């Protein structure tokens, strides 16, 4: 199981997106929703549907 870099949920390997930065670090996203929010530089702590934002 892989953990989403944005929302923190676990998802199956083979699902979602993997984004590789120039320094070689891999960022894993469970859905297009998480990928887009990360690209827009939104903070997970400000969103209720993420583990960091939810209570």
N, CA, C and O atoms as a CHARMM CRD file, in Angstrom:
* protein
*
  220
    1    1 UNK  N      0.84500  -1.17800   0.00000 PROA 1      0.00000
    2    1 UNK  CA     0.00000   0.00000   0.00000 PROA 1      0.00000
    3    1 UNK  C      0.89300   1.24400   0.00000 PROA 1      0.00000
    4    1 UNK  O      1.93200   1.29200   0.65900 PROA 1      0.00000
    5    2 UNK  N      0.45800   2.22500  -0.74700 PROA 2      0.00000
    6    2 UNK  CA     1.19200   3.47100  -0.87300 PROA 2      0.00000
    7    2 UNK  C      0.39500   4.57900  -0.20800 PROA 2      0.00000
    8    2 UNK  O     -0.83500   4.57600  -0.25700 PROA 2      0.00000
    9    3 UNK  N      1.08100   5.52200   0.41000 PROA 3      0.00000
   10    3 UNK  CA     0.41600   6.64500   1.06400 PROA 3      0.00000
   11    3 UNK  C      0.47300   7.86300   0.15800 PROA 3      0.00000
   12    3 UNK  O      1.51900   8.17900  -0.41000 PROA 3      0.00000
   13    4 UNK  N     -0.64300   8.53400   0.02800 PROA 4      0.00000
   14    4 UNK  CA    -0.73400   9.73200  -0.80000 PROA 4      0.00000
   15    4 UNK  C      0.09200  10.84800  -0.15300 PROA 4      0.00000
   16    4 UNK  O      0.00500  11.07000   1.05500 PROA 4      0.00000
   17    5 UNK  N      0.88900  11.54300  -0.95900 PROA 5      0.00000
   18    5 UNK  CA     1.73400  12.61900  -0.46500 PROA 5      0.00000
   19    5 UNK  C      0.92600  13.85300  -0.07700 PROA 5      0.00000
   20    5 UNK  O      1.41600  14.69000   0.68200 PROA 5      0.00000
   21    6 UNK  N     -0.29200  13.98500  -0.57800 PROA 6      0.00000
   22    6 UNK  CA    -1.09400  15.17100  -0.28500 PROA 6      0.00000
   23    6 UNK  C     -2.10800  14.92700   0.83000 PROA 6      0.00000
   24    6 UNK  O     -2.09300  15.61700   1.85000 PROA 6      0.00000
   25    7 UNK  N     -2.98800  13.94500   0.63400 PROA 7      0.00000
   26    7 UNK  CA    -4.06500  13.76500   1.61600 PROA 7      0.00000
   27    7 UNK  C     -3.72800  12.76400   2.71300 PROA 7      0.00000
   28    7 UNK  O     -4.35600  12.78300   3.77100 PROA 7      0.00000
   29    8 UNK  N     -2.75300  11.89400   2.48500 PROA 8      0.00000
   30    8 UNK  CA    -2.32100  10.97100   3.52000 PROA 8      0.00000
   31    8 UNK  C     -3.05500   9.64700   3.57400 PROA 8      0.00000
   32    8 UNK  O     -2.79300   8.84500   4.47000 PROA 8      0.00000
   33    9 UNK  N     -3.96800   9.38700   2.64300 PROA 9      0.00000
   34    9 UNK  CA    -4.69300   8.11800   2.65800 PROA 9      0.00000
   35    9 UNK  C     -3.86100   7.02000   2.00300 PROA 9      0.00000
   36    9 UNK  O     -3.01000   7.29400   1.15600 PROA 9      0.00000
   37   10 UNK  N     -4.11100   5.78600   2.39900 PROA 10     0.00000
   38   10 UNK  CA    -3.44000   4.63200   1.79300 PROA 10     0.00000
   39   10 UNK  C     -4.24400   4.17100   0.58900 PROA 10     0.00000
   40   10 UNK  O     -5.47300   4.12200   0.63700 PROA 10     0.00000
   41   11 UNK  N     -3.55000   3.83300  -0.49000 PROA 11     0.00000
   42   11 UNK  CA    -4.21100   3.31800  -1.67800 PROA 11     0.00000
   43   11 UNK  C     -3.36400   2.22400  -2.29200 PROA 11     0.00000
   44   11 UNK  O     -2.16800   2.12600  -2.01700 PROA 11     0.00000
   45   12 UNK  N     -3.97800   1.40700  -3.11800 PROA 12     0.00000
   46   12 UNK  CA    -3.29800   0.26400  -3.72600 PROA 12     0.00000
   47   12 UNK  C     -2.25000   0.71600  -4.73000 PROA 12     0.00000
   48   12 UNK  O     -2.42000   1.73400  -5.40100 PROA 12     0.00000
   49   13 UNK  N     -1.18200  -0.03300  -4.82700 PROA 13     0.00000
   50   13 UNK  CA    -0.14400   0.22300  -5.81400 PROA 13     0.00000
   51   13 UNK  C     -0.71800  -0.03100  -7.20700 PROA 13     0.00000
   52   13 UNK  O     -1.44300  -1.00500  -7.40900 PROA 13     0.00000
   53   14 UNK  N     -0.40500   0.81900  -8.14600 PROA 14     0.00000
   54   14 UNK  CA    -0.93400   0.70600  -9.49700 PROA 14     0.00000
   55   14 UNK  C     -2.09200   1.63500  -9.75900 PROA 14     0.00000
   56   14 UNK  O     -2.58100   1.72300 -10.88500 PROA 14     0.00000
   57   15 UNK  N     -2.53900   2.33500  -8.72500 PROA 15     0.00000
   58   15 UNK  CA    -3.63200   3.28600  -8.83800 PROA 15     0.00000
   59   15 UNK  C     -3.05400   4.66900  -8.54500 PROA 15     0.00000
   60   15 UNK  O     -2.15500   4.79500  -7.71400 PROA 15     0.00000
   61   16 UNK  N     -3.54800   5.69000  -9.20500 PROA 16     0.00000
   62   16 UNK  CA    -3.10300   7.04500  -8.91600 PROA 16     0.00000
   63   16 UNK  C     -1.93000   7.47800  -9.77700 PROA 16     0.00000
   64   16 UNK  O     -1.67600   6.90600 -10.83700 PROA 16     0.00000
   65   17 UNK  N     -1.22300   8.49200  -9.31000 PROA 17     0.00000
   66   17 UNK  CA    -0.15200   9.11800 -10.06900 PROA 17     0.00000
   67   17 UNK  C      1.12800   9.16000  -9.25200 PROA 17     0.00000
   68   17 UNK  O      1.08400   9.25900  -8.02500 PROA 17     0.00000
   69   18 UNK  N      2.26000   9.08700  -9.92300 PROA 18     0.00000
   70   18 UNK  CA     3.55800   9.27600  -9.28300 PROA 18     0.00000
   71   18 UNK  C      4.24900  10.40700 -10.01400 PROA 18     0.00000
   72   18 UNK  O      4.43600  10.35000 -11.23000 PROA 18     0.00000
   73   19 UNK  N      4.62900  11.43200  -9.27500 PROA 19     0.00000
   74   19 UNK  CA     5.28600  12.60500  -9.83400 PROA 19     0.00000
   75   19 UNK  C      6.71900  12.61700  -9.33900 PROA 19     0.00000
   76   19 UNK  O      6.96200  12.56300  -8.13300 PROA 19     0.00000
   77   20 UNK  N      7.67400  12.68800 -10.26500 PROA 20     0.00000
   78   20 UNK  CA     9.08200  12.69200  -9.91200 PROA 20     0.00000
   79   20 UNK  C      9.64000  14.09600 -10.04200 PROA 20     0.00000
   80   20 UNK  O      9.52900  14.72000 -11.09800 PROA 20     0.00000
   81   21 UNK  N     10.24400  14.59400  -8.96500 PROA 21     0.00000
   82   21 UNK  CA    10.85200  15.91500  -8.98400 PROA 21     0.00000
   83   21 UNK  C     12.24600  15.84100  -9.59400 PROA 21     0.00000
   84   21 UNK  O     12.77500  14.74800  -9.79700 PROA 21     0.00000
   85   22 UNK  N     12.84400  16.98800  -9.88700 PROA 22     0.00000
   86   22 UNK  CA    14.16800  17.03500 -10.50500 PROA 22     0.00000
   87   22 UNK  C     15.24600  16.43800  -9.61300 PROA 22     0.00000
   88   22 UNK  O     16.24200  15.91200 -10.11000 PROA 22     0.00000
   89   23 UNK  N     15.05400  16.51500  -8.30100 PROA 23     0.00000
   90   23 UNK  CA    16.05100  15.95900  -7.37900 PROA 23     0.00000
   91   23 UNK  C     15.91000  14.44900  -7.19300 PROA 23     0.00000
   92   23 UNK  O     16.68400  13.84100  -6.45300 PROA 23     0.00000
   93   24 UNK  N     14.92000  13.83700  -7.86600 PROA 24     0.00000
   94   24 UNK  CA    14.74900  12.39400  -7.80800 PROA 24     0.00000
   95   24 UNK  C     13.71400  11.92400  -6.80400 PROA 24     0.00000
   96   24 UNK  O     13.43200  10.72800  -6.72700 PROA 24     0.00000
   97   25 UNK  N     13.14600  12.83500  -6.03800 PROA 25     0.00000
   98   25 UNK  CA    12.14100  12.47600  -5.04700 PROA 25     0.00000
   99   25 UNK  C     10.82300  12.14400  -5.74100 PROA 25     0.00000
  100   25 UNK  O     10.40900  12.85100  -6.66000 PROA 25     0.00000
  101   26 UNK  N     10.16700  11.07900  -5.30700 PROA 26     0.00000
  102   26 UNK  CA     8.89300  10.66000  -5.88400 PROA 26     0.00000
  103   26 UNK  C      7.75500  11.08100  -4.96400 PROA 26     0.00000
  104   26 UNK  O      7.78800  10.83200  -3.75900 PROA 26     0.00000
  105   27 UNK  N      6.74800  11.72400  -5.55100 PROA 27     0.00000
  106   27 UNK  CA     5.54700  12.11200  -4.82300 PROA 27     0.00000
  107   27 UNK  C      4.39600  11.28000  -5.36900 PROA 27     0.00000
  108   27 UNK  O      4.18300  11.22700  -6.58000 PROA 27     0.00000
  109   28 UNK  N      3.65500  10.63300  -4.47900 PROA 28     0.00000
  110   28 UNK  CA     2.56800   9.74000  -4.86400 PROA 28     0.00000
  111   28 UNK  C      1.23400  10.41400  -4.56500 PROA 28     0.00000
  112   28 UNK  O      1.03500  10.96700  -3.48300 PROA 28     0.00000
  113   29 UNK  N      0.31900  10.36400  -5.53600 PROA 29     0.00000
  114   29 UNK  CA    -1.00700  10.95400  -5.38600 PROA 29     0.00000
  115   29 UNK  C     -2.05100   9.89700  -5.69200 PROA 29     0.00000
  116   29 UNK  O     -1.93500   9.17000  -6.67900 PROA 29     0.00000
  117   30 UNK  N     -3.07400   9.80800  -4.84900 PROA 30     0.00000
  118   30 UNK  CA    -4.09800   8.77900  -5.00400 PROA 30     0.00000
  119   30 UNK  C     -5.11600   9.12600  -6.08200 PROA 30     0.00000
  120   30 UNK  O     -5.75100   8.23100  -6.63900 PROA 30     0.00000
  121   31 UNK  N     -5.28200  10.41700  -6.38700 PROA 31     0.00000
  122   31 UNK  CA    -6.28400  10.81900  -7.37000 PROA 31     0.00000
  123   31 UNK  C     -5.86200  12.10400  -8.06400 PROA 31     0.00000
  124   31 UNK  O     -4.90600  12.76800  -7.66200 PROA 31     0.00000
  125   32 UNK  N     -6.59400  12.43200  -9.10600 PROA 32     0.00000
  126   32 UNK  CA    -6.35000  13.67500  -9.82800 PROA 32     0.00000
  127   32 UNK  C     -6.66400  14.87700  -8.93900 PROA 32     0.00000
  128   32 UNK  O     -6.05600  15.93600  -9.09400 PROA 32     0.00000
  129   33 UNK  N     -7.59500  14.72400  -8.02400 PROA 33     0.00000
  130   33 UNK  CA    -7.95900  15.77900  -7.07800 PROA 33     0.00000
  131   33 UNK  C     -6.75100  16.17200  -6.21900 PROA 33     0.00000
  132   33 UNK  O     -6.48200  17.35700  -6.02600 PROA 33     0.00000
  133   34 UNK  N     -6.03900  15.18700  -5.71200 PROA 34     0.00000
  134   34 UNK  CA    -4.85500  15.44700  -4.88300 PROA 34     0.00000
  135   34 UNK  C     -3.71900  16.03600  -5.72000 PROA 34     0.00000
  136   34 UNK  O     -3.02400  16.94700  -5.26900 PROA 34     0.00000
  137   35 UNK  N     -3.53100  15.52900  -6.91600 PROA 35     0.00000
  138   35 UNK  CA    -2.48200  16.03000  -7.80700 PROA 35     0.00000
  139   35 UNK  C     -2.71100  17.50100  -8.12800 PROA 35     0.00000
  140   35 UNK  O     -1.78200  18.30400  -8.03700 PROA 35     0.00000
  141   36 UNK  N     -3.92500  17.86200  -8.49800 PROA 36     0.00000
  142   36 UNK  CA    -4.23500  19.24300  -8.85700 PROA 36     0.00000
  143   36 UNK  C     -4.08300  20.19400  -7.67000 PROA 36     0.00000
  144   36 UNK  O     -3.55800  21.29700  -7.82200 PROA 36     0.00000
  145   37 UNK  N     -4.53900  19.77200  -6.49600 PROA 37     0.00000
  146   37 UNK  CA    -4.41100  20.62000  -5.31200 PROA 37     0.00000
  147   37 UNK  C     -2.95300  20.83000  -4.93600 PROA 37     0.00000
  148   37 UNK  O     -2.58900  21.90900  -4.46800 PROA 37     0.00000
  149   38 UNK  N     -2.12000  19.82800  -5.12900 PROA 38     0.00000
  150   38 UNK  CA    -0.68900  19.96000  -4.85700 PROA 38     0.00000
  151   38 UNK  C     -0.03400  20.89200  -5.87300 PROA 38     0.00000
  152   38 UNK  O      0.82000  21.70100  -5.50900 PROA 38     0.00000
  153   39 UNK  N     -0.42500  20.78700  -7.13800 PROA 39     0.00000
  154   39 UNK  CA     0.13200  21.65300  -8.17200 PROA 39     0.00000
  155   39 UNK  C     -0.28300  23.10200  -7.97700 PROA 39     0.00000
  156   39 UNK  O      0.45100  24.01400  -8.35600 PROA 39     0.00000
  157   40 UNK  N     -1.44900  23.32000  -7.39000 PROA 40     0.00000
  158   40 UNK  CA    -1.91000  24.67200  -7.08400 PROA 40     0.00000
  159   40 UNK  C     -1.31300  25.20800  -5.78800 PROA 40     0.00000
  160   40 UNK  O     -1.63800  26.31000  -5.34800 PROA 40     0.00000
  161   41 UNK  N     -0.42400  24.40100  -5.17800 PROA 41     0.00000
  162   41 UNK  CA     0.30200  24.75200  -3.95500 PROA 41     0.00000
  163   41 UNK  C     -0.62700  25.04000  -2.77600 PROA 41     0.00000
  164   41 UNK  O     -0.38300  25.94000  -1.97300 PROA 41     0.00000
  165   42 UNK  N     -1.69500  24.25100  -2.69800 PROA 42     0.00000
  166   42 UNK  CA    -2.60200  24.35900  -1.55600 PROA 42     0.00000
  167   42 UNK  C     -2.03500  23.55400  -0.40800 PROA 42     0.00000
  168   42 UNK  O     -1.32200  22.57300  -0.62100 PROA 42     0.00000
  169   43 UNK  N     -2.34700  23.96100   0.80000 PROA 43     0.00000
  170   43 UNK  CA    -1.85600  23.29300   1.99600 PROA 43     0.00000
  171   43 UNK  C     -2.89500  22.28400   2.47700 PROA 43     0.00000
  172   43 UNK  O     -4.06000  22.63800   2.65800 PROA 43     0.00000
  173   44 UNK  N     -2.48600  21.02400   2.68600 PROA 44     0.00000
  174   44 UNK  CA    -3.43000  20.00300   3.14100 PROA 44     0.00000
  175   44 UNK  C     -4.07200  20.32900   4.48900 PROA 44     0.00000
  176   44 UNK  O     -5.18700  19.88300   4.76100 PROA 44     0.00000
  177   45 UNK  N     -3.39700  21.08600   5.32000 PROA 45     0.00000
  178   45 UNK  CA    -3.93000  21.42500   6.64000 PROA 45     0.00000
  179   45 UNK  C     -5.14800  22.34500   6.54800 PROA 45     0.00000
  180   45 UNK  O     -5.93300  22.41900   7.49300 PROA 45     0.00000
  181   46 UNK  N     -5.31400  23.03900   5.43500 PROA 46     0.00000
  182   46 UNK  CA    -6.44300  23.95500   5.27000 PROA 46     0.00000
  183   46 UNK  C     -7.66200  23.28500   4.63300 PROA 46     0.00000
  184   46 UNK  O     -8.69900  23.93000   4.47500 PROA 46     0.00000
  185   47 UNK  N     -7.56000  22.01100   4.26600 PROA 47     0.00000
  186   47 UNK  CA    -8.65800  21.30400   3.60500 PROA 47     0.00000
  187   47 UNK  C     -9.22700  20.23900   4.52900 PROA 47     0.00000
  188   47 UNK  O     -8.48300  19.42800   5.07900 PROA 47     0.00000
  189   48 UNK  N    -10.53300  20.23900   4.70200 PROA 48     0.00000
  190   48 UNK  CA   -11.18500  19.33500   5.65300 PROA 48     0.00000
  191   48 UNK  C    -11.11800  17.86900   5.24500 PROA 48     0.00000
  192   48 UNK  O    -11.14700  16.99400   6.11000 PROA 48     0.00000
  193   49 UNK  N    -11.03000  17.58100   3.95100 PROA 49     0.00000
  194   49 UNK  CA   -11.07800  16.19800   3.48000 PROA 49     0.00000
  195   49 UNK  C     -9.73900  15.47700   3.56600 PROA 49     0.00000
  196   49 UNK  O     -9.67100  14.29300   3.23700 PROA 49     0.00000
  197   50 UNK  N     -8.67000  16.14500   3.99500 PROA 50     0.00000
  198   50 UNK  CA    -7.36400  15.49900   4.16300 PROA 50     0.00000
  199   50 UNK  C     -7.17200  15.07400   5.60300 PROA 50     0.00000
  200   50 UNK  O     -7.86800  15.55600   6.49600 PROA 50     0.00000
  201   51 UNK  N     -6.22200  14.16500   5.83400 PROA 51     0.00000
  202   51 UNK  CA    -5.93800  13.73600   7.21000 PROA 51     0.00000
  203   51 UNK  C     -5.38100  14.89300   8.03700 PROA 51     0.00000
  204   51 UNK  O     -5.68500  15.00500   9.22400 PROA 51     0.00000
  205   52 UNK  N     -4.57600  15.74700   7.42500 PROA 52     0.00000
  206   52 UNK  CA    -3.98300  16.87800   8.14200 PROA 52     0.00000
  207   52 UNK  C     -5.03600  17.93500   8.48600 PROA 52     0.00000
  208   52 UNK  O     -4.92400  18.61100   9.50900 PROA 52     0.00000
  209   53 UNK  N     -6.05300  18.08000   7.64000 PROA 53     0.00000
  210   53 UNK  CA    -7.07000  19.09700   7.86000 PROA 53     0.00000
  211   53 UNK  C     -8.24700  18.61700   8.68800 PROA 53     0.00000
  212   53 UNK  O     -8.88700  19.40700   9.38300 PROA 53     0.00000
  213   54 UNK  N     -8.53400  17.33300   8.61800 PROA 54     0.00000
  214   54 UNK  CA    -9.63600  16.76800   9.38800 PROA 54     0.00000
  215   54 UNK  C     -9.23000  16.56300  10.83800 PROA 54     0.00000
  216   54 UNK  O     -8.05500  16.37800  11.15500 PROA 54     0.00000
  217   55 UNK  N    -10.21700  16.59800  11.69500 PROA 55     0.00000
  218   55 UNK  CA    -9.92800  16.45000  13.12200 PROA 55     0.00000
  219   55 UNK  C     -9.78200  15.04600  13.54000 PROA 55     0.00000
  220   55 UNK  O     -9.53700  14.77500  14.71600 PROA 55     0.00000
